[in-house]
Amino acid sequence: MVEVTLWGALGQLAGGKSKVEVEAKDIRELFRKLAEQYPGFEPWIDRGIA
């Protein structure tokens, strides 16, 4: 389980959450699952935000 801290606009895109937990084996899976759970993250992930 990975705890991800969300700053600024990312927190807003996650419904105001400042942290989310995601089950992921590696960074690619983490980004994929974040984009699935929060579709608004996908453009940020594509731009290379980490």
URCOR-V629142 format. One record per residue. RES is the residue in one letter. OMEGA is omega in whole degrees, -180 to 180 (999 if undefined). D_LAST is the distance of its C-alpha to the last C-alpha in Angstrom with 2 decimals. Layout:
res:RES omega:OMEGA d_last:D_LAST
res:RES omega:OMEGA d_last:D_LAST
//
This chain:
res:M omega:-180 d_last:17.22
res:V omega:174 d_last:13.74
res:E omega:-178 d_last:13.32
res:V omega:176 d_last:10.13
res:T omega:-177 d_last:10.54
res:L omega:-179 d_last:10.20
res:W omega:171 d_last:10.87
res:G omega:-175 d_last:13.16
res:A omega:-180 d_last:13.27
res:L omega:176 d_last:10.99
res:G omega:178 d_last:13.63
res:Q omega:179 d_last:16.31
res:L omega:179 d_last:15.23
res:A omega:177 d_last:15.51
res:G omega:178 d_last:19.01
res:G omega:179 d_last:18.53
res:K omega:176 d_last:16.94
res:S omega:178 d_last:15.07
res:K omega:173 d_last:14.17
res:V omega:176 d_last:14.38
res:E omega:-178 d_last:15.38
res:V omega:175 d_last:14.77
res:E omega:-178 d_last:16.85
res:A omega:180 d_last:15.06
res:K omega:-177 d_last:16.26
res:D omega:-175 d_last:13.24
res:I omega:179 d_last:9.58
res:R omega:178 d_last:11.14
res:E omega:178 d_last:13.25
res:L omega:-180 d_last:10.71
res:F omega:180 d_last:8.96
res:R omega:-179 d_last:12.62
res:K omega:176 d_last:13.92
res:L omega:179 d_last:11.62
res:A omega:177 d_last:12.72
res:E omega:-178 d_last:16.21
res:Q omega:-175 d_last:16.45
res:Y omega:-175 d_last:14.99
res:P omega:179 d_last:15.82
res:G omega:179 d_last:14.68
res:F omega:-171 d_last:10.97
res:E omega:178 d_last:11.77
res:P omega:179 d_last:12.07
res:W omega:179 d_last:8.69
res:I omega:179 d_last:7.20
res:D omega:179 d_last:10.03
res:R omega:175 d_last:9.29
res:G omega:177 d_last:6.18
res:I omega:-179 d_last:3.79
res:A omega:999 d_last:0.00
//
